[in-house]
Each structure stands twice: as structure tokens, then as C-alpha cells.
């Protein structure tokens, strides 16, 4: 890496990582030139690395699979030069506390920092702290996707750090005129768990120069939309002191937002997901490159990539293919006014564009509907939707006392 200042550094963020192959060192061979640019490479570890523990059967009841990676596959993470991994997700407890604790031990032996899970509640919420070239980086991980029994860390029980989300459904006012019309969906972060996460981000900012949040959130199964609560949580995290929000779980790229000069990646897709081929998963992925100068992120850029359908490995794209991914992200990010400007082999992430609506002030509650936006805006249902959001915000403010 050619830096003008020896203390400059590069952080590289990716989405879900699950290496499980006979030759784990080959997992990132096609993107090695990108990962080698990173002084601190970060991702979400999608499942335990273990050969111990028993799977939790409740996931079969909701149609979800169990993920496991044998201990030898740690070689893949080492080859990818990963320095930090988020553990708070819907697969990390697939093989119970025993599998989780072995995963933590293996990461520790490899010198890979981790956050979002632990022997108990306190350890699951512990801030991972890394230092590189004089810059201190705090790394945190939380999941809004988990089984209600057996996954969340407790005072004396291993598990993951959670951010519970409450969901409500409101029929549109013309439901009698059009029975079956999709409802308004309101998702509200649990005020207690949200405040715990935000307090942790504030503490992290006191001891580190840069704070990175790795949330496992949103809807998978090919839904392809940013869910309302993600906007509220991501923006609240930035307000509390986060410098980068690197979301995962939907297994496809979703929109990105520059909020108060900081980047929220609502989903980075997956970087590698060995052994899992599902048609609803996206093949486009990306590396988000953060240029750090004088202990601050000065620039965010995007390096597009694509998952090979046969080998499941990420591969770099030529200029034309990369432009296609960037244009797709531009479309997905229209509501945020995000820009993706070509610069060499990268795309500088900027925005918001002039005229982009200002986000609602905190504590904000947003609403979803799969009814077209034009329909909602042109009729009374949109007014009702805004009213519901205002009512929900007030209830949230009273319950939480604000942020």
C-alpha cells in the first residue's frame, strides 16, 4: 500500500463469511489483491467454527438451515487477512454454547478479534479493540435475528448480543374497499436493548478513534428491500458515535447511505458462503474500503465483486461489470441520495445528493409497505401512514426517555 503518511491505514469491510471447503486457503484467492490492501479486514462470521456441540433443532421449525465449519477452516480467515469478525447473527449458536465457545477459542488462537458473543451477557457486549499504526478501532456486533430460546446471551449463559425488534401491522384505511391489500408494517427497536447498544457505542467512542458497528439485520429470502427499523437503528448508531455501519444477513447487496458524513451499508451481501446455493441469494457483492488519515475515515469507496456460482468464491470484476454493480447500487440507494463516482478501479461513495429529503429526527420510527410509493403519496393512506409513524415515535420516546 502506497501511503503518503506511514500512519495512514485502510479498513476493508465485507459481508457474511462462511468458509467450509477442503482447501480453505483458496477461499479468497481471486480477491487477494483487494484484501491485501487492508490493514484491518472485517466481516460477519456466518456460523460457528467447531467440531463440538449439538445443533439446536428449533431452526428446522422455521425452515432455516444450520451452518458449521470445521476448525481447519480458520486457515481461510487467516489467508484473507481478517482482523475482526462479528459473531452476533442467526447462525452463531447453531451448535449451542459449546460450539460458540470453541469458535471463540479458535479465533483467539488465530489472533482474530471478535465481538457480539461470549461466555455470558457481559462478554457478548464487550467491545473489541484493535490498534493499527497508532489508530484505535472499536468493533461491535449485534443481531436482530435469533431464536427466542437458546441464542441470546444471559448473565450466566453463553450466547449472542441481541437487538430485539418489535413488529406491528396496520391495515390501510381502504381495506374494506380492497380486502387483502398489503398492510403498513411498523418495526420498532426495543428501547431497552437499543439504549444498551447505543451506550456501548458511546463508550467505544471514548476509548477509540473509529467505531465500527456490524449489525445482523433485515430480511433475507430475496426480499431485496431495506426494512424500516434498519434506518432508525443505523442512523441512531451514527448519532451515538459510529463511523461505519456494515450490515449483513440479506445475502444480497442493498442500498447505502451517507448520514452525517458517515456510511451505513444496509447489506454487503455475502463475501463467501460455502456449501449454500439458494437462487434467491444475490451474486453481486462488494468490498467497502475506508481510507483513514489522521485517525479519521476520510473517504469510503466501493470495490464491486461477484460470487462464482460454481466455486462460490468471490471474484473481482472488469470495468464494465463493476459499473453495472455500481449502477445497481445507485438505484437501490435512490431514497438516500447516495452517489458512486468512478475513481480508478473503485467507486467513491458520497452524498446525499441535493434535494434528498432529510431523515426524520430521532427517535424516528419508519413504516414499510409493499404498496407502491406513488399510491401511498397520492392518497389518504400515506397521510395515515405518517400519522402512525408520529404516534409510534411518541410512544417510543416516552418508553425510552429518548436516546
N, C-alpha and C positions, 0 to 999 in steps of 0.2 A: 504494500500500500504506500503510495507516494503522498505523504502529508507535508504541508508547509510548516507544520508545527509538530514536534515529536509527541506532544501531549494531546493532539487531536486523535479521535478514535471513531470507529464505525460500529454501530449496533445493527444487527440483522435480525429481523423478526419473521417467523413463518407461522403457519397454522398447525394443524394436527400432525403429529409424528407417531407412527407405529411401525417399527422395523421388526420384521419376523421373516427371515429368509436364510437359506443355507450359507450364504456369503454376506453377512451383514455389512461388511466393509464396502460393498458395492452399492449400497442404497443411494448414496448421493454422488456417485462418480460423475454423473453427467452435469452436475451443478457445482462441482468442487471449486471451479474458478470464482463463483459468486461467494460461496461460504468462506473461502479463504480470505476474502476481503474484510470479513467481520472480526473485530476484536472480541465482541460479545455476541454470540449467536443464541437466539432464544426461540422456544416453541412450546406447544402444549403436548405433553406425553400422553397419548391417547391409549391408556391401558397399562396394566402392571407389567413389569419385567420380573418374572419369578418362575419357580418350579415348585412352589409350595402354596398351600391354601386350597380351599374348596369354593367353587363358584356359588354365587348367590342365586338361587333358582327363580326368584320373583321376576327377573327380567324377561323370562320366557313368556310370562303372562301378558306383557305389553308388547310382545313381538320384537324385542331387542336381542342382539347377539352379545356374547361375552368375548372380550379380547384378552389375549395373553401373549407374552413374548418371552422366550427362554432367556436365561441370564447371559448367554453368549452374544445376544443381540445388542448388548451395551456397546459392542465394538462399532456398531453403526453410528451411534450418537457421538462416540469419540471421533470417528472418521469425519463426521460432519462438523466437528469443532464446536459442538454445543456447550455453552457455559451455564445455561439456566433453563429449567423445564417447569412448566406449570403442571401441577398434579390434580388440581380441583376440576374434575369432569365426571361424566356419567359412566365411565368405564374403569376408573382407577380402583374401585372397590369390587370389581367383578369377581375377584378371588379372595374376598374378605380381608380382614385386618392382617392376617398372616402374609398374604400376597403383597399388600401395600407396604408392610414393614420391610419385607425383603427387597422390594423395589427401592425404597429409601436407602437401605444399606448398600445396594449395588451402585446407586447414583453417588453416594458419598465416597465409595471406594474409587470411583472414576473421576472424582473431583468436579462433579456437575451439581451446581446449586439447584435448589428446588423450593417451591412454595405451594401452599394450598392443601396440604395433607400432612398428617403426622400421627404420633402415638396417642395424642389427646387433643382436646379443643385448643389449648394454648399453643401447641406446636403447629397445628393446622393453620393458625392465623399468624404464624411467625413470618417476619419479613426476611426474605433472602437478600443478602447484601453482597455485592460484588464491587471490586475496585480494580480499575484498569487505567494505567497512565495518569494516575492522580485524580481520576474522576470516580466518584462513588455512585453506583447504580443500585436502587432498591427494586426488587421484583416481588410482585404479589399475584396470587391466583385465587379466584372464586368461581363457583359453579352455581347456576340456577337450574341445572338439570341433574336430578338424582332420585333414587328410590327413597320413599319416605321412611323406610325401615332399613337400617344396616349400613347406610352410606355416610351420613353426616357425622363428623367428629363430635364427641361428647367429652365431658370433663375427665372421665376416666376410660375412654374408649377411642381406639383409632378410627380415623375417617377423614373426610374431606371438608374444606371450608365452604360453606353454602351461603348463597344469597337467594332467599325464598322470594318467589313472585306470586302474587295473588291475581286471579283472573276472574273477570265478570263479563257477562253477556247482556247486551241491551238491544231489544227489538227496535227497529226503526218505527217511526210514527205511522207509516203507511202499511204496516204488516198485515192489517185486515184487508187492505186493498190488494196486496200482493203477498199472500201467505207463502212462507218458505224463503223469503228474501233474506240474504245473509245478515247476521246481526252486527252491531258495533261491538268490538272486543276491547275491553279496557284491562290493561295489565299494570299492576301497581307493585313496586318493590316493597317487601316487608319493611316497615320503618325501623324496626329494631335491628334487623340484620344489615340493612343498608347503612345505618349510622355506625355500626361496628366496622364495616368495610371502609367507610369514609374516614373514620377516626384513625384507622390503620394507615390509610394513605397519608393523612396529615402527619402522623408520627414518622412515616417513612421519609417525608419531605424534610423533616427536621434533621435527619441523620444522613441524607443522601443528596447528591446534586440532581439526579434524574430519577424519576419514579415511573416504573412500567407496570401496568395492570394487565393481567392475562385472564379475561373473563370467558367462561364457557357458557354460552347463552344462545338464544334464538331458536329457530325451528328448522329442523333438517327435512329429510324425505322429499327434497326437491322443491320446497316451498318458495325459495328464492326471493324472500322479502325481509327487510329489516323490521323486526317486531317493535311495537311502540315502546315497551319498557327498556329496550336496549338504548334508545335515545336518551331517556331520562337518566339511566344509570351511567352511560358513557359520559354525558355532559357533567353530571354530578361528580364523577371521578376527576375530571379535568379541573372543575371548580375547587376540589379538595387538594389538588396539587399534582395529579398525574400528568406526565409529559407524553405518554404514549399509551393507548388502549389497543391491544392486539387480540381481537375476538376470534373465537373458534367455535366449532360444533356443526354448523350447517353443511360442511363438506362441499362448499362451493363459494366462489368469490361473491361478496355483497358490497354495497356501497361504502364509500369512505367519506369522512367529514373532517374538515379543519375547523375546530371550535376553539375560539380564543387563541388561535395560533398553534394549537396542539392537534395531533392526529388521532382520530378514532377510526380504527379498522373494524367494521362491524362483522366481517368474516374474511379470514385469509384462506379459506378453503382448507384442504389438507396438503401437506408437503409430501407425505408418503403414508400409505395405509395398506400395508402388505396383507394379503390374504382376503381382502374385501373388495368385491366387484359388485357394485349396485348401479343400475342405469340412471337413477335419479341424482347420483353424485356428479358434481361438475368435474371437468378435466382441466379447466384453467386454474392456475394457482399463481402465487406471486411471492416475491421476497421484498419486504419493506426495509429499505436501507436508511438508517438515521445517521446523519453526519453530525458529530459532536465536536464543538470547538469552544474552548474556554468554559468547559463543564456544562454547556447547554446544547440542546439539539438545535442546530442552525438550519438544517434542511432535511426534508423527508423525500425519498424518491422510491420509485417502484421499478422492480425488475420482473417482468412477466415470465411465466414458465407454464409448462403443460405436463400433465400426468400421462405417461405412456400407458395405453390401455392393456398392453400385453405384459410389460415388465413391472408396471405400477411405479416406476421410478419417475421423479421429476426431471424434465429436460428443458434446457434453455431454448428460446425461440429466435428465429431470424427477425429482421427489422419489420417486415410486413406482418408476420404473425403476432409479434409483440404489439404492433399498432392496433391490431384487431382486439386484443385483450384490453388495451388501454381505452379504446373507444367503448367497449362493453362496460367497463367500469365507469366511464364518464356518464353513460346512460343511466346506470344504476345509482349514480350519485347526484342526479339532477336536483333532487329536492334539497341537497346540501350545498349546491353551487360549487362543487369541487372541480378543480382543473388538473389535468395530467399533461404536462408540457414536455415534449421530447427534448432530451439533452444527452447526446451520445447514445449509449445503449440503454439509458434509463429514462424514466418519466418523472419529472419533478412534480410532487403533489402540492397543490396550492388551493387558494380560495379563502372564503367563498366569493363567488362572482358578485359583481354589483347587482343589486336588486333582489338578491336571495333573501327570503323572509327571515327575520330574526327568530331564533329559538325562543320558546316560552321561558319566562324566568322561573327559577327553582322556588319551591319544589314543584316541578312540572309533571303532569300526568298526560300521556298521549293516548289517542284512541286509534284502533285499526278497523278497517272494513275492506272486504274484497269487492264491494260495490265500487264502481269507477269513481274517481275523484271528481270528475266533471258532474256526475249525477249528484253527488253529495253537496257540491258547491252551488249548484243551481236550484236546489230545493230546500225546503224546511228541514229535512233530516240533517243537513250539515249544521244548521244553527243549533239543533238539538244536540248534535254531537259535541259542539263546542261548549254548550251548557253543561253537558255531562262531565266533560273534562274539567271544567271550572269547579263543579261540585266535588269531583274526586280530589282535585288539588287541595281544596279547603279541608276535606276530611283528612287527607294525608298530613297537611300542615298541623292540624290540631293534634293528630295522633303522635306525630314525631317531634313536634316542637320546632320544626324546620331543620335544616341541616346544621 
